[in-house]
Amino acid sequence: MRIAFLGLFWLGALLRAQLDTVQIHSPTIVCQTCRRTLVKGLSTQRGIRHVEVDVPKKWITVVYRKDKTSPERIRQAIARVGYDADTVRRDPSAFERLPACCKVDTPH
C-alpha cells in the first residue's frame, strides 16, 4: 500500500512538472459570451488543461502541458477561435462566425 501511494505521489509530481502557464493579452474580448467561447474553444485543444478569461482586463490564462503544446500554438488557437492573441491577429472568418455581441468595439 505504501509503495503504491509513493508511486502515485511521484507520478503526480512528474505531471505537475510538465505543466506551465501562459498569460495572453486579447484586446478583442468584450463580454461573457467571449469568455465562454474562448474557454470552450481552447479546452478542446491538445495539451491545454485549464483556461481562465478575465474579461475586464482582457487576459487569457492558460495552463498547458509543455510536451503537448506551446504558447505560440495557444496564440494560434485563440486566433482560430476569432480573437487577437498578443501580436497574433484573429482569423477574419472565425470572427465573422462569432455572436453579434462579441463583434462590438466596446465592453458591455
C-alpha positions as CSV (number, residue, x, y, z in Angstrom):
1,M,0.0,0.0,0.0
2,R,2.8,2.4,0.9
3,I,4.7,1.7,-2.3
4,A,1.5,2.3,-4.4
5,F,1.0,5.7,-2.6
6,L,4.6,6.7,-3.2
7,G,4.2,5.7,-6.9
8,L,1.1,7.8,-7.3
9,F,2.7,10.8,-5.5
10,W,5.8,10.6,-7.8
11,L,3.5,10.3,-10.9
12,G,1.5,13.4,-9.8
13,A,4.7,15.3,-9.2
14,L,6.0,14.4,-12.6
15,L,2.8,15.5,-14.3
16,R,2.8,18.8,-12.4
17,A,6.4,19.4,-13.6
18,Q,5.2,19.2,-17.2
19,L,2.6,21.9,-16.7
20,D,3.3,25.6,-17.5
21,T,1.1,28.7,-17.5
22,V,1.0,31.5,-20.1
23,Q,-0.9,34.8,-20.0
24,I,-2.1,36.2,-23.3
25,H,-3.5,39.6,-23.9
26,S,-6.5,39.8,-26.1
27,P,-7.9,43.3,-26.6
28,T,-10.9,41.9,-28.6
29,I,-12.6,40.3,-25.6
30,V,-15.7,42.3,-24.8
31,C,-18.2,40.1,-22.9
32,Q,-19.0,36.9,-21.1
33,T,-20.0,35.3,-24.3
34,C,-16.4,35.9,-25.5
35,R,-15.2,34.2,-22.3
36,R,-17.4,31.2,-22.8
37,T,-16.4,30.9,-26.5
38,L,-12.7,31.0,-25.6
39,V,-12.9,28.5,-22.8
40,K,-14.9,26.1,-25.0
41,G,-12.7,26.6,-28.0
42,L,-9.4,26.2,-26.1
43,S,-10.4,23.4,-23.8
44,T,-10.6,21.0,-26.7
45,Q,-7.0,21.8,-27.9
46,R,-4.4,19.2,-27.3
47,G,-2.3,19.8,-24.1
48,I,-4.5,22.5,-22.6
49,R,-5.5,21.7,-19.1
50,H,-7.2,24.9,-17.8
51,V,-8.4,28.2,-19.3
52,E,-9.4,31.3,-17.4
53,V,-10.5,34.6,-19.1
54,D,-10.5,37.9,-17.3
55,V,-13.0,39.9,-19.4
56,P,-12.4,43.4,-17.8
57,K,-8.6,43.1,-18.0
58,K,-8.7,41.3,-21.4
59,W,-6.3,38.5,-20.3
60,I,-6.4,34.8,-21.1
61,T,-4.6,32.5,-18.7
62,V,-3.9,29.0,-19.9
63,V,-2.4,26.1,-18.1
64,Y,-0.9,23.6,-20.5
65,R,1.4,20.6,-20.9
66,K,4.8,21.7,-22.2
67,D,5.3,18.4,-24.0
68,K,2.0,18.7,-25.9
69,T,1.7,22.4,-26.9
70,S,3.4,25.8,-26.7
71,P,2.5,29.4,-26.1
72,E,2.7,30.1,-29.8
73,R,0.3,27.2,-30.7
74,I,-2.1,28.5,-28.0
75,R,-2.0,32.0,-29.5
76,Q,-2.7,30.5,-32.9
77,A,-5.7,28.5,-31.4
78,I,-7.1,31.7,-29.9
79,A,-6.8,33.4,-33.3
80,R,-8.6,30.5,-34.9
81,V,-11.5,31.0,-32.4
82,G,-11.8,34.6,-33.6
83,Y,-9.8,36.7,-31.1
84,D,-6.5,38.6,-31.2
85,A,-3.8,36.9,-29.1
86,D,-0.9,39.2,-28.2
87,T,0.6,40.0,-31.7
88,V,-1.3,37.3,-33.5
89,R,-4.3,38.7,-35.3
90,R,-7.6,36.9,-35.3
91,D,-8.9,34.8,-38.2
92,P,-11.4,37.1,-40.0
93,S,-13.7,34.2,-41.0
94,A,-13.8,32.9,-37.4
95,F,-14.5,36.5,-36.2
96,E,-17.5,36.7,-38.6
97,R,-18.9,33.5,-37.0
98,L,-18.9,35.0,-33.5
99,P,-22.2,36.1,-31.9
100,A,-23.0,39.8,-32.6
101,C,-22.3,40.8,-29.0
102,C,-18.7,39.7,-29.5
103,K,-18.1,41.9,-32.5
104,V,-18.6,45.3,-30.9
105,D,-15.6,47.5,-30.1
106,T,-16.6,48.4,-26.5
107,P,-17.1,46.2,-23.5
108,H,-20.7,45.6,-22.3
